[in-house]
């Protein structure tokens, strides 16, 4: 189960059955193996199998979440005076 909460600073927090370190590792692994695969989904499916994550969709969601967090932080930095 995935629950998204807002902390005091407005940053999203996820409670997941997978630890944050595994989510970060999976995203890095996908980026590393993507050039060797036929596409993003093939890379994600391969990493899911290697890490024992039940569904490739789960890793895809982790990657999308990290991308959105990066964009949010980038916007905040660019908007700062």
C-alpha positions, 0 to 999 in steps of 0.5 A: 500500500502506498500512502502519500503525505505532506510534511511540514515543508510541503515535500511528499512522503511515501510509506511503502512496503519497500524501503526508500533505498531499494526504490532509489537503487531500482531507479539507478539500475533502470538508468544504467541498463536502459541503453542495453534494452529495447526500451524503458519498459524492458529495462524496468521489467529486468530490474523488477525481476532482479530485485524481486519487485512484484510488478514492473509498474511499481518501479515505473511509479517510483521513477515517475515520482522521483522525476516529479520531485526533481522537477519540483525542486528545480522549479523552487531553485529557479524561482528563488531570488 
